[in-house]
C-alpha cells in the first residue's frame, strides 16, 4: 500500500525543490552571463545592456582570440604542464603518504612533521625566485612540474591510506609481496577516490597558474595559455585607445565588432574556465567520497 503523504511533507518537498532550483540557477547564471556577453554586440556589452538574452550575435571575439600566433604553442604548454604536473603530484604524494604510514620508516613522525611545517611557513617570493635561478630552473619546463608534494594533499592521502584495513596488506605480505608491489597493486587501486580528489585540485591549479611563467620564463616557447591570455587582456586597453583615436579623426569604426575591455575579459574568462568545467564532472563521483574519508579518520 502507498504511504499517505501529509501536507507538511508536501510543503517541505516544494520548499526543497524551490530552494535548490534557485541555488542551481544562481550557480549556472554567471557562466551563462559570460557566454551571452562574449557573443553579443561589444558596444552594448561595454554599456552593461546585456543581461538575459544575447543581442547582435557574433563570434568575432573568439575569432580574434584564436588569431594569436602564439596560442597553439601556449595551449600545448598548458596541457603538458597540467597532465605531467598532475600525474607526478598524484604519484609522488601517494608514494610519500604510503611510506609515512609504515611504522618501520626511520623517524617517520619527524618526516611527517617536516612536511606539515612547510604548510604553515615558507621563505617568500624573492628567496623562491633566487632558489629557482640557482637551480637553473628559469626558462626551464621543469619549473612547472617540480614541487609536486603538497602538505595538504599529503594529509588527505595519508589519512585515507590509514583507513584501509591493515589485514589486506598483511595478506599480501604473506603471499610474498613487497612494499612496491603492495603500493602499485593494492594501495593505488583502493585509493582512487582520494587520488581523484587531489588530481582535480592539482589540475585546476596547474591550468590556472601563470605567475610562475611571468616570473621565471622569458622564452616565448614556454609561455602558457593563461599568460598569453593575460597579455591579450593587457593589449585590449590599447585597442580601445586606438578606436577612440580613430573616432576623433573622423574614421568610422563599427562599434559592435571592435574589441572592448569588457568583452575581452568575458572571452578570456570563459576560455580559461571551460576546460575545467568539462573535466570536473568525470571526477565528481570520486570527489565527495575522497575528501570526506581523507579528511576524517575513524
Backbone torsions as a table, in degrees:
resi	resn	phi	psi	omega
1	UNK	NA	142.5	179.3
2	UNK	-75.0	135.1	177.9
3	UNK	-72.2	139.8	-179.5
4	UNK	-77.3	128.2	-179.8
5	UNK	-90.3	124.6	-178.5
6	UNK	-79.5	166.9	178.8
7	UNK	-64.3	-37.8	179.3
8	UNK	-63.3	-42.2	178.5
9	UNK	-65.4	-39.6	177.7
10	UNK	-63.2	-44.5	178.6
11	UNK	-63.2	-39.9	178.8
12	UNK	-62.4	-42.9	178.8
13	UNK	-64.0	-41.7	-179.6
14	UNK	-63.1	-44.3	179.2
15	UNK	-62.3	-41.0	178.9
16	UNK	-62.2	-47.2	-179.2
17	UNK	-62.2	-42.8	-179.7
18	UNK	-65.2	-46.6	-177.2
19	UNK	-61.6	-50.6	-176.9
20	UNK	-72.3	-27.7	173.9
21	UNK	-65.0	-46.1	177.7
22	UNK	-64.0	-40.7	179.3
23	UNK	-62.8	-41.9	178.9
24	UNK	-64.0	-43.7	178.8
25	UNK	-63.4	-37.2	179.2
26	UNK	-66.7	-27.5	176.7
27	UNK	-78.5	-35.6	-176.7
28	UNK	-81.2	-33.2	-171.8
29	UNK	-57.4	-40.7	179.5
30	UNK	-57.5	-38.1	178.9
31	UNK	-71.2	-39.5	176.4
32	UNK	-63.9	-40.1	179.8
33	UNK	-63.0	-42.4	176.9
34	UNK	-62.7	-41.4	-178.3
35	UNK	-62.3	-49.2	-176.9
36	UNK	-68.9	-25.5	177.9
37	UNK	-78.4	-22.4	178.3
38	UNK	-82.3	-20.1	-177.6
39	UNK	-111.1	6.1	179.2
40	UNK	-98.7	171.0	177.7
41	UNK	-56.7	127.6	-174.3
42	UNK	-66.5	-30.1	179.0
43	UNK	-69.5	-35.4	176.7
44	UNK	-71.0	-36.9	178.2
45	UNK	-62.9	-44.3	-177.7
46	UNK	-64.8	-24.7	178.4
47	UNK	-93.7	2.4	176.8
48	UNK	71.4	31.6	-177.0
49	UNK	-96.1	-1.8	179.5
50	UNK	-101.1	114.0	-176.0
51	UNK	-120.4	-53.8	-174.5
52	UNK	-117.9	-34.6	-177.4
53	UNK	-126.7	144.5	177.4
54	UNK	-71.5	151.0	179.2
55	UNK	-134.1	131.2	-178.4
56	UNK	65.4	56.4	-172.5
57	UNK	-61.0	132.6	173.7
58	UNK	-155.3	164.9	-177.5
59	UNK	-123.7	24.5	-178.3
60	UNK	-65.5	-30.0	179.2
61	UNK	-60.9	-44.4	179.0
62	UNK	-71.8	-36.8	178.4
63	UNK	-62.5	-45.7	179.2
64	UNK	-63.6	-35.4	178.6
65	UNK	-67.5	-41.2	-178.2
66	UNK	-73.9	-14.9	179.1
67	UNK	-74.9	-10.8	179.0
68	UNK	-61.7	127.2	-177.0
69	UNK	-69.0	-26.4	-178.1
70	UNK	-86.1	-4.7	-172.7
71	UNK	-65.0	-46.6	-178.6
72	UNK	-58.8	-44.2	178.3
73	UNK	-65.2	-36.3	179.7
74	UNK	-68.1	-39.1	177.2
75	UNK	-62.4	-45.0	179.1
76	UNK	-60.6	-42.2	-178.5
77	UNK	-65.8	-41.5	179.2
78	UNK	-65.9	-41.8	178.8
79	UNK	-65.6	-41.7	-178.7
80	UNK	-63.5	-46.1	-178.9
81	UNK	-68.9	-33.1	179.3
82	UNK	-68.7	-46.0	-178.1
83	UNK	-68.1	-51.6	-177.9
84	UNK	-68.0	-43.0	-179.6
85	UNK	-63.7	-41.4	179.4
86	UNK	-67.7	-44.2	179.0
87	UNK	-60.9	-44.8	179.0
88	UNK	-66.3	-37.9	179.2
89	UNK	-63.2	-46.9	-179.8
90	UNK	-62.8	-45.3	-177.4
91	UNK	-66.3	-50.7	-175.7
92	UNK	-69.4	-41.8	-179.6
93	UNK	-63.8	-43.8	-179.9
94	UNK	-67.2	-36.2	-179.7
95	UNK	-68.5	-44.1	178.1
96	UNK	-65.0	-42.7	179.6
97	UNK	-62.0	-40.3	177.9
98	UNK	-64.0	-40.6	179.0
99	UNK	-64.3	-38.5	-178.7
100	UNK	-68.1	-26.1	179.0
101	UNK	-74.7	-13.1	-178.6
102	UNK	-82.5	121.3	-177.6
103	UNK	-65.2	-25.0	-178.3
104	UNK	-81.2	-2.5	176.8
105	UNK	-68.3	131.4	-177.3
106	UNK	-64.3	121.5	179.5
107	UNK	51.1	48.2	-175.6
108	UNK	-65.1	-33.2	178.4
109	UNK	-66.0	-39.2	178.3
110	UNK	-65.9	-40.1	178.4
111	UNK	-63.3	-44.3	-179.8
112	UNK	-63.8	-42.2	179.6
113	UNK	-67.1	-31.3	176.4
114	UNK	-62.2	-43.6	177.7
115	UNK	-64.8	-40.5	179.3
116	UNK	-64.2	-36.8	178.9
117	UNK	-58.2	-38.7	-178.4
118	UNK	-68.8	-16.3	179.6
119	UNK	-75.8	-25.3	-175.9
120	UNK	-104.6	-24.1	-175.5
121	UNK	-130.4	136.2	172.9
122	UNK	-145.6	163.7	-172.3
123	UNK	-76.2	-25.2	-177.5
124	UNK	109.1	176.6	-172.4
125	UNK	-68.2	-47.0	-174.7
126	UNK	-66.3	-48.9	175.5
127	UNK	-59.9	-36.2	177.1
128	UNK	-61.2	-45.2	179.3
129	UNK	-63.8	-43.9	179.7
130	UNK	-63.1	-38.1	178.0
131	UNK	-65.4	-43.9	178.5
132	UNK	-63.7	-37.7	179.6
133	UNK	-69.2	-40.1	178.5
134	UNK	-67.3	-27.6	177.1
135	UNK	-85.5	4.5	179.3
136	UNK	60.6	40.6	179.7
137	UNK	-104.8	7.7	170.0
138	UNK	-80.3	140.5	-174.5
139	UNK	54.6	42.3	-178.7
140	UNK	-139.0	127.1	-178.6
141	UNK	-60.4	-27.1	-179.1
142	UNK	-60.7	-24.6	179.3
143	UNK	-61.5	-25.1	-179.6
144	UNK	-76.5	-26.0	-167.9
145	UNK	-120.6	4.5	175.2
146	UNK	-89.4	175.8	-177.2
147	UNK	66.5	46.5	-168.7
148	UNK	-86.5	-13.3	-178.1
149	UNK	-98.2	111.4	177.7
150	UNK	-99.3	138.1	-179.0
151	UNK	-61.7	-39.5	-179.9
152	UNK	-62.4	-48.3	178.3
153	UNK	-63.7	-36.3	-179.9
154	UNK	-61.7	-41.2	178.9
155	UNK	-62.0	-45.7	-179.0
156	UNK	-61.3	-47.5	-176.4
157	UNK	-69.1	-41.5	179.8
158	UNK	-60.1	-45.2	-179.4
159	UNK	-64.2	-38.3	179.0
160	UNK	-65.8	-44.6	-179.0
161	UNK	-62.8	-36.8	178.9
162	UNK	-67.0	-20.2	177.9
163	UNK	-80.8	-12.3	177.3
164	UNK	-74.3	130.7	-177.9
165	UNK	-54.9	131.2	-179.2
166	UNK	-65.1	-23.5	-178.7
167	UNK	-62.8	-28.9	178.3
168	UNK	-65.5	-43.7	178.5
169	UNK	-68.1	-38.3	179.4
170	UNK	-63.5	-38.8	177.7
171	UNK	-64.1	-40.9	178.5
172	UNK	-65.9	-37.6	178.4
173	UNK	-66.2	-38.2	177.7
174	UNK	-62.7	-34.7	179.0
175	UNK	-80.0	1.8	175.2
176	UNK	97.8	9.3	-178.7
177	UNK	-78.5	138.1	176.6
178	UNK	-92.5	-174.2	-176.9
179	UNK	-61.8	-45.8	-177.4
180	UNK	-65.5	-41.8	-179.9
181	UNK	-65.4	-41.4	177.9
182	UNK	-63.6	-41.2	-179.1
183	UNK	-62.6	-48.6	-174.9
184	UNK	-78.7	-35.4	-173.7
185	UNK	-95.8	-17.9	-175.4
186	UNK	-120.4	-54.3	-173.7
187	UNK	-68.5	-50.3	-177.3
188	UNK	-59.3	-46.7	178.4
189	UNK	-63.3	-37.5	-178.1
190	UNK	-76.2	-21.3	-176.8
191	UNK	-97.5	19.0	-178.2
192	UNK	-54.9	-43.3	-178.7
193	UNK	-58.8	-48.1	-177.7
194	UNK	-72.6	-32.7	178.0
195	UNK	-67.8	-37.9	175.5
196	UNK	-65.6	-34.1	179.2
197	UNK	-64.7	-50.7	-179.6
198	UNK	-70.8	-24.3	176.8
199	UNK	-66.3	-42.4	-179.8
200	UNK	-69.9	-37.5	175.3
201	UNK	-58.4	-49.7	-175.4
202	UNK	-68.9	-41.8	-178.0
203	UNK	-63.1	-42.0	178.2
204	UNK	-63.7	-42.9	178.9
205	UNK	-64.0	-43.1	178.8
206	UNK	-66.0	-41.2	-177.8
207	UNK	-66.6	-38.3	-175.9
208	UNK	-86.8	-11.1	-173.9
209	UNK	-72.4	135.3	172.2
210	UNK	-142.8	-9.8	-179.2
211	UNK	-65.8	-36.6	178.0
212	UNK	-65.8	-34.7	174.8
213	UNK	-66.1	-42.7	-179.7
214	UNK	-61.9	-38.2	-174.1
215	UNK	-88.4	-37.9	-168.5
216	UNK	-103.0	-22.3	-169.5
217	UNK	-109.4	128.6	170.2
218	UNK	-115.0	-15.2	178.0
219	UNK	-78.5	119.6	-177.4
220	UNK	-61.9	-25.0	179.8
221	UNK	-67.9	-17.3	-179.5
222	UNK	-102.3	5.8	178.2
223	UNK	-69.4	138.4	178.8
224	UNK	-94.0	168.7	-178.8
225	UNK	-60.6	-42.9	-178.0
226	UNK	-63.9	-36.7	179.4
227	UNK	-69.6	-41.0	177.9
228	UNK	-62.7	-43.1	179.7
229	UNK	-67.4	-33.7	176.0
230	UNK	-64.8	-42.0	175.7
231	UNK	-63.0	-40.9	179.0
232	UNK	-61.2	-37.9	178.6
233	UNK	-66.5	-38.5	177.8
234	UNK	-65.9	-35.7	-179.4
235	UNK	-73.0	-20.3	-178.7
236	UNK	-61.4	-36.7	179.3
237	UNK	-64.3	-33.1	177.1
238	UNK	-68.4	-36.7	178.1
239	UNK	-62.9	-43.6	179.2
240	UNK	-62.3	-42.7	178.4
241	UNK	-62.7	-37.7	179.3
242	UNK	-65.4	-41.3	179.2
243	UNK	-62.7	-42.5	178.5
244	UNK	-63.8	-37.4	178.6
245	UNK	-66.3	-40.1	178.3
246	UNK	-66.0	-38.8	180.0
247	UNK	-64.9	-35.8	-179.5
248	UNK	-70.6	-21.5	178.5
249	UNK	-91.1	-1.6	177.5
250	UNK	94.5	1.0	178.7
251	UNK	-78.7	129.9	-176.7
252	UNK	-80.3	128.9	177.5
253	UNK	-127.7	130.9	179.4
254	UNK	-69.0	109.9	-175.6
255	UNK	-71.0	-17.7	-177.7
256	UNK	-79.7	-17.1	-175.1
257	UNK	-109.6	-23.1	-175.4
258	UNK	-73.5	146.1	-179.4
259	UNK	-67.1	143.4	171.1
260	UNK	-125.8	164.6	-179.0
261	UNK	-61.5	-40.9	-179.2
262	UNK	-64.7	-44.3	-179.1
263	UNK	-65.8	-37.2	178.2
264	UNK	-66.9	-41.7	178.4
265	UNK	-59.5	-45.8	-178.9
266	UNK	-64.1	-43.7	-177.9
267	UNK	-65.5	-45.7	-179.9
268	UNK	-63.2	-43.6	-179.8
269	UNK	-61.2	-40.8	-178.7
270	UNK	-70.6	-41.0	-180.0
271	UNK	-63.3	-40.4	-178.9
272	UNK	-72.6	-34.8	-175.0
273	UNK	-81.4	-31.8	-172.3
274	UNK	-56.2	-46.8	179.9
275	UNK	-58.9	-38.5	179.2
276	UNK	-65.6	-40.0	179.2
277	UNK	-65.1	-31.7	-179.5
278	UNK	-77.3	-31.0	-176.6
279	UNK	-85.0	-36.3	-171.9
280	UNK	-55.6	-42.2	-178.1
281	UNK	-57.8	-28.3	-179.2
282	UNK	-73.4	-21.3	179.7
283	UNK	-100.5	-7.9	-171.9
284	UNK	-62.5	-36.0	-177.6
285	UNK	-65.0	-25.6	177.2
286	UNK	-90.4	-20.8	-165.7
287	UNK	-64.1	-54.6	-175.1
288	UNK	-64.2	-46.0	-179.3
289	UNK	-62.9	-42.6	-177.8
290	UNK	-66.4	-45.2	-175.8
291	UNK	-70.1	-32.0	-179.3
292	UNK	-75.0	-46.2	-178.7
293	UNK	-70.5	-34.2	-178.8
294	UNK	-75.2	-20.3	-176.1
295	UNK	-96.7	-23.8	-175.2
296	UNK	-126.3	125.4	179.4
297	UNK	-103.0	141.9	175.5
298	UNK	118.5	NA	NA
